[in-house]
Amino acid sequence: MTKRYLKWLLAVAVASVLLLGLVLCWPLKMWTPWLNQQLPPGWRIHGVTGSLWSGTASQLMILGTRIGPWQWQLDPWHQRLNWQLGTTQASPWVGHLDWQGGDRWRLIFSNGDMRWIDTRAWGVQLVGIAEGQMDVSGMGVQCRKVTQGQTAWTPLKIVWPGQHKELFPRIDVALGCLEHSRWSLDAMVQEDDTLKMSVSGRQLELNTWQWSLNGWVSAQSHDHPLIEPLRAWLSPDAQGHFHKRFRTVGR
């Protein structure tokens, strides 16, 4: 009886390992429709090749923003997904996503080139290399804790509609969590003493992508090349303060 039980247990273990291996190595392209259904609204993945164990994707669409290409390698023993955004030859973003039970996760990554993140759906395109590290914990799509959330672009180029370009020596960005698991984003731009701008973004409602922007902009000269596009997009008052609410583009 004991031998029979051990044989049965061994057979179940072998079958489980084989089934797990089949799932991990099965072509992920066949899983793409199901995977897109599991993603949050406005999220889509395209151009998938390889498997869940090791693969690539041409881009991930998040609320109109195209991000890619991607590479990943699954480490099931540590419940970790190692990933890279961009190509190795051109300052990629590198990080890993850890599963911590249930729908809890922790994301750690080092910044890279903004060329891999197409933000034109937001009305501007950011160009430059971000330097810093992010360490974010969450549950589902909710923010729980940001241990490290500061980065800097040096330099940063902003491309506005009409191909207007402005180059800044530096911009500092901080990501954070608010009460009720909402996201926050703070940025400071300074160009010597000729232009200063501070932007504070807050997610208005949990599980929606409606944001409120507050801040101020100050320039020594009204002829500064950035003032015209700023007035069109943010509409600052006579003192340079602005307030803007917007909902990010969904697809």
ABEGO torsion letter per residue (X at the ends): XAAAAAAAAAAAAAAAAAAAAAAAABBAAAAAAAAAAABBBGBBBBGBBEBAABBBBABBBBGGBBBOBBBBBBBAAAGBBBBBBEBAABGBBBBBBBBAEEABBBBBBBBBBAAABBAAAAGBBBBEBBBEBBBBBBBEABBABBABABBBBOBBBBBBBGGBBBBBABBBBBBBBBBGGBBBBBBBBBBEAABBBBBBBBBABBGBABBBBBEBBBBABAABAAAAAAAAAAGBBAAGBBBBBBBBBBX
